Amino acid sequence: LISKEALELHIKLIILTTACIFYITMCFMMIGCKYIANANPKRFAKIVHPSAVGFVLVGTVLFFSVEMFYMLPRIYDTDGLFFKIAWLMALFIVYNLLGNMLACHRNSSAVTSLPKDRQIPCPEEKHLWHFCDHCQMLVPVKYLP
């Protein structure tokens, strides 16, 4: 028989090993994605952007379904007030999430979508803008931490 301390140590070791493997895998995935994105950015965006949106939508439906149809009835009485309030809050959050995704999809954040007077920087912000060779226009500097 294994002692309780040895079992806890074994579980911690398994969790640490899993975290290390996940971290190393994600590092290689990031390097690979950056390499492919730099090699062919338009093709990368055409593949990855719809995949990311699909991943978020599937995840939202999955988590909403599990929380509302499996977890919530186990926590609250299905005829109670808290159950109904939790449903309203969850529907509000999902509605906002999907509405914001749709709003981001429909609106352009390109500099060319700004009014003409906003496409030229004011004198105190002029040092924050640069000429983009690809766009052939002045653009604000992208902040990269």
Phi and psi in degrees as GROMACS dihedral restraints (atoms count N, CA, C in turn):
[ dihedral_restraints ]
;  ai    aj    ak    al  type     phi  dphi    fc
    3     4     5     6     1   -95.3    20    10
    4     5     6     7     1   136.4    20    10
    6     7     8     9     1   -70.7    20    10
    7     8     9    10     1   162.5    20    10
    9    10    11    12     1   -64.0    20    10
   10    11    12    13     1   -39.1    20    10
   12    13    14    15     1   -64.9    20    10
   13    14    15    16     1   -41.2    20    10
   15    16    17    18     1   -66.3    20    10
   16    17    18    19     1   -37.9    20    10
   18    19    20    21     1   -65.9    20    10
   19    20    21    22     1   -43.0    20    10
   21    22    23    24     1   -63.2    20    10
   22    23    24    25     1   -40.6    20    10
   24    25    26    27     1   -64.3    20    10
   25    26    27    28     1   -40.0    20    10
   27    28    29    30     1   -64.6    20    10
   28    29    30    31     1   -41.7    20    10
   30    31    32    33     1   -64.8    20    10
   31    32    33    34     1   -43.1    20    10
   33    34    35    36     1   -62.1    20    10
   34    35    36    37     1   -38.7    20    10
   36    37    38    39     1   -65.3    20    10
   37    38    39    40     1   -40.7    20    10
   39    40    41    42     1   -64.1    20    10
   40    41    42    43     1   -43.4    20    10
   42    43    44    45     1   -63.9    20    10
   43    44    45    46     1   -43.6    20    10
   45    46    47    48     1   -63.9    20    10
   46    47    48    49     1   -42.3    20    10
   48    49    50    51     1   -63.6    20    10
   49    50    51    52     1   -43.3    20    10
   51    52    53    54     1   -62.5    20    10
   52    53    54    55     1   -42.0    20    10
   54    55    56    57     1   -63.9    20    10
   55    56    57    58     1   -41.2    20    10
   57    58    59    60     1   -64.6    20    10
   58    59    60    61     1   -43.8    20    10
   60    61    62    63     1   -63.1    20    10
   61    62    63    64     1   -42.9    20    10
   63    64    65    66     1   -61.6    20    10
   64    65    66    67     1   -44.3    20    10
   66    67    68    69     1   -62.7    20    10
   67    68    69    70     1   -45.4    20    10
   69    70    71    72     1   -64.6    20    10
   70    71    72    73     1   -42.7    20    10
   72    73    74    75     1   -61.4    20    10
   73    74    75    76     1   -44.3    20    10
   75    76    77    78     1   -65.3    20    10
   76    77    78    79     1   -34.9    20    10
   78    79    80    81     1   -62.0    20    10
   79    80    81    82     1   -46.2    20    10
   81    82    83    84     1   -66.3    20    10
   82    83    84    85     1   -37.1    20    10
   84    85    86    87     1   -64.9    20    10
   85    86    87    88     1   -40.9    20    10
   87    88    89    90     1   -63.7    20    10
   88    89    90    91     1   -43.2    20    10
   90    91    92    93     1   -62.9    20    10
   91    92    93    94     1   -44.7    20    10
   93    94    95    96     1   -64.1    20    10
   94    95    96    97     1   -43.1    20    10
   96    97    98    99     1   -64.9    20    10
   97    98    99   100     1   -41.2    20    10
   99   100   101   102     1   -64.2    20    10
  100   101   102   103     1   -39.5    20    10
  102   103   104   105     1   -63.1    20    10
  103   104   105   106     1   -47.8    20    10
  105   106   107   108     1   -67.0    20    10
  106   107   108   109     1   -39.9    20    10
  108   109   110   111     1   -64.9    20    10
  109   110   111   112     1   -37.6    20    10
  111   112   113   114     1   -73.5    20    10
  112   113   114   115     1   -31.7    20    10
  114   115   116   117     1   -71.7    20    10
  115   116   117   118     1   -43.4    20    10
  117   118   119   120     1  -146.1    20    10
  118   119   120   121     1    81.4    20    10
  120   121   122   123     1   -64.4    20    10
  121   122   123   124     1   -37.4    20    10
  123   124   125   126     1   -68.3    20    10
  124   125   126   127     1   -42.3    20    10
  126   127   128   129     1   -66.6    20    10
  127   128   129   130     1   -40.8    20    10
  129   130   131   132     1   -59.7    20    10
  130   131   132   133     1   -45.4    20    10
  132   133   134   135     1   -65.4    20    10
  133   134   135   136     1   -37.9    20    10
  135   136   137   138     1   -65.8    20    10
  136   137   138   139     1   -27.4    20    10
  138   139   140   141     1   -90.3    20    10
  139   140   141   142     1   -46.8    20    10
  141   142   143   144     1   -77.7    20    10
  142   143   144   145     1   -39.4    20    10
  144   145   146   147     1   -62.2    20    10
  145   146   147   148     1   -49.4    20    10
  147   148   149   150     1   -64.1    20    10
  148   149   150   151     1   -33.9    20    10
  150   151   152   153     1   -64.2    20    10
  151   152   153   154     1   -41.7    20    10
  153   154   155   156     1   -65.8    20    10
  154   155   156   157     1   -41.5    20    10
  156   157   158   159     1   -64.1    20    10
  157   158   159   160     1   -43.6    20    10
  159   160   161   162     1   -61.0    20    10
  160   161   162   163     1   -41.2    20    10
  162   163   164   165     1   -61.4    20    10
  163   164   165   166     1   -43.8    20    10
  165   166   167   168     1   -65.8    20    10
  166   167   168   169     1   -42.8    20    10
  168   169   170   171     1   -65.3    20    10
  169   170   171   172     1   -45.4    20    10
  171   172   173   174     1   -64.1    20    10
  172   173   174   175     1   -42.4    20    10
  174   175   176   177     1   -62.6    20    10
  175   176   177   178     1   -40.0    20    10
  177   178   179   180     1   -63.1    20    10
  178   179   180   181     1   -47.2    20    10
  180   181   182   183     1   -63.7    20    10
  181   182   183   184     1   -42.8    20    10
  183   184   185   186     1   -63.0    20    10
  184   185   186   187     1   -52.1    20    10
  186   187   188   189     1   -66.4    20    10
  187   188   189   190     1   -38.7    20    10
  189   190   191   192     1   -61.6    20    10
  190   191   192   193     1   -45.9    20    10
  192   193   194   195     1   -63.4    20    10
  193   194   195   196     1   -46.5    20    10
  195   196   197   198     1   -63.9    20    10
  196   197   198   199     1   -45.8    20    10
  198   199   200   201     1   -65.3    20    10
  199   200   201   202     1   -43.8    20    10
  201   202   203   204     1   -84.9    20    10
  202   203   204   205     1   -31.9    20    10
  204   205   206   207     1  -101.0    20    10
  205   206   207   208     1   -17.8    20    10
  207   208   209   210     1  -114.4    20    10
  208   209   210   211     1   -51.8    20    10
  210   211   212   213     1   -78.8    20    10
  211   212   213   214     1   -47.5    20    10
  213   214   215   216     1   -59.8    20    10
  214   215   216   217     1   -44.1    20    10
  216   217   218   219     1   -64.3    20    10
  217   218   219   220     1   -23.0    20    10
  219   220   221   222     1   -79.1    20    10
  220   221   222   223     1   -23.5    20    10
  222   223   224   225     1   -91.1    20    10
  223   224   225   226     1   -46.6    20    10
  225   226   227   228     1  -115.5    20    10
  226   227   228   229     1   155.4    20    10
  228   229   230   231     1   -68.0    20    10
  229   230   231   232     1   132.6    20    10
  231   232   233   234     1   -67.1    20    10
  232   233   234   235     1   -16.1    20    10
  234   235   236   237     1   -98.6    20    10
  235   236   237   238     1    -0.3    20    10
  237   238   239   240     1   -85.0    20    10
  238   239   240   241     1   167.2    20    10
  240   241   242   243     1   -69.2    20    10
  241   242   243   244     1   -40.7    20    10
  243   244   245   246     1   -63.1    20    10
  244   245   246   247     1   -33.9    20    10
  246   247   248   249     1   -62.7    20    10
  247   248   249   250     1   -45.0    20    10
  249   250   251   252     1   -68.6    20    10
  250   251   252   253     1   -38.9    20    10
  252   253   254   255     1   -64.7    20    10
  253   254   255   256     1   -41.3    20    10
  255   256   257   258     1   -63.1    20    10
  256   257   258   259     1   -38.8    20    10
  258   259   260   261     1   -63.2    20    10
  259   260   261   262     1   -45.1    20    10
  261   262   263   264     1   -62.9    20    10
  262   263   264   265     1   -42.0    20    10
  264   265   266   267     1   -65.0    20    10
  265   266   267   268     1   -42.6    20    10
  267   268   269   270     1   -65.2    20    10
  268   269   270   271     1   -42.2    20    10
  270   271   272   273     1   -63.9    20    10
  271   272   273   274     1   -39.1    20    10
  273   274   275   276     1   -62.8    20    10
  274   275   276   277     1   -44.1    20    10
  276   277   278   279     1   -65.2    20    10
  277   278   279   280     1   -45.3    20    10
  279   280   281   282     1   -66.0    20    10
  280   281   282   283     1   -40.9    20    10
  282   283   284   285     1   -60.3    20    10
  283   284   285   286     1   -44.9    20    10
  285   286   287   288     1   -64.4    20    10
  286   287   288   289     1   -41.5    20    10
  288   289   290   291     1   -61.0    20    10
  289   290   291   292     1   -49.5    20    10
  291   292   293   294     1   -68.7    20    10
  292   293   294   295     1   -38.0    20    10
  294   295   296   297     1   -64.0    20    10
  295   296   297   298     1   -41.4    20    10
  297   298   299   300     1   -67.6    20    10
  298   299   300   301     1   -37.0    20    10
  300   301   302   303     1   -63.6    20    10
  301   302   303   304     1   -42.4    20    10
  303   304   305   306     1   -65.6    20    10
  304   305   306   307     1   -41.2    20    10
  306   307   308   309     1   -63.6    20    10
  307   308   309   310     1   -40.5    20    10
  309   310   311   312     1   -65.8    20    10
  310   311   312   313     1   -35.4    20    10
  312   313   314   315     1   -69.4    20    10
  313   314   315   316     1   -37.4    20    10
  315   316   317   318     1   -82.0    20    10
  316   317   318   319     1   -22.6    20    10
  318   319   320   321     1  -100.1    20    10
  319   320   321   322     1   144.4    20    10
  321   322   323   324     1   -97.5    20    10
  322   323   324   325     1   137.6    20    10
  324   325   326   327     1  -107.2    20    10
  325   326   327   328     1    14.3    20    10
  327   328   329   330     1   -71.0    20    10
  328   329   330   331     1   151.5    20    10
  330   331   332   333     1   -62.7    20    10
  331   332   333   334     1   -32.8    20    10
  333   334   335   336     1   -67.2    20    10
  334   335   336   337     1   -18.4    20    10
  336   337   338   339     1   -81.4    20    10
  337   338   339   340     1    -9.5    20    10
  339   340   341   342     1   -73.8    20    10
  340   341   342   343     1   156.2    20    10
  342   343   344   345     1   -61.3    20    10
  343   344   345   346     1   155.2    20    10
  345   346   347   348     1   -57.8    20    10
  346   347   348   349     1   -37.5    20    10
  348   349   350   351     1   -70.1    20    10
  349   350   351   352     1   -21.4    20    10
  351   352   353   354     1   -88.8    20    10
  352   353   354   355     1   -12.0    20    10
  354   355   356   357     1   -78.7    20    10
  355   356   357   358     1    -9.8    20    10
  357   358   359   360     1  -112.1    20    10
  358   359   360   361     1   125.7    20    10
  360   361   362   363     1   -70.5    20    10
  361   362   363   364     1   149.3    20    10
  363   364   365   366     1   -72.6    20    10
  364   365   366   367     1   159.8    20    10
  366   367   368   369     1   -56.1    20    10
  367   368   369   370     1   -37.4    20    10
  369   370   371   372     1   -75.1    20    10
  370   371   372   373     1   -16.1    20    10
  372   373   374   375     1  -105.0    20    10
  373   374   375   376     1     1.6    20    10
  375   376   377   378     1   -60.0    20    10
  376   377   378   379     1   -34.0    20    10
  378   379   380   381     1   -70.3    20    10
  379   380   381   382     1   -14.2    20    10
  381   382   383   384     1   -88.7    20    10
  382   383   384   385     1    -4.9    20    10
  384   385   386   387     1  -108.9    20    10
  385   386   387   388     1   155.1    20    10
  387   388   389   390     1  -144.2    20    10
  388   389   390   391     1   165.1    20    10
  390   391   392   393     1   -87.4    20    10
  391   392   393   394     1   124.2    20    10
  393   394   395   396     1   -92.8    20    10
  394   395   396   397     1   122.3    20    10
  396   397   398   399     1   -67.7    20    10
  397   398   399   400     1   -35.7    20    10
  399   400   401   402     1   -69.8    20    10
  400   401   402   403     1   -44.0    20    10
  402   403   404   405     1   -83.6    20    10
  403   404   405   406     1   -21.8    20    10
  405   406   407   408     1    60.3    20    10
  406   407   408   409     1    44.2    20    10
  408   409   410   411     1  -160.1    20    10
  409   410   411   412     1   167.4    20    10
  411   412   413   414     1   -75.0    20    10
  412   413   414   415     1   134.1    20    10
  414   415   416   417     1  -136.1    20    10
  415   416   417   418     1   152.5    20    10
  417   418   419   420     1   -69.4    20    10
  418   419   420   421     1   153.5    20    10
  420   421   422   423     1   -70.6    20    10
  421   422   423   424     1   134.1    20    10
  423   424   425   426     1   -77.5    20    10
  424   425   426   427     1   127.6    20    10
  426   427   428   429     1   -81.4    20    10
  427   428   429   430     1   120.7    20    10
  429   430   431   432     1  -122.0    20    10
  430   431   432   433     1   113.4    20    10
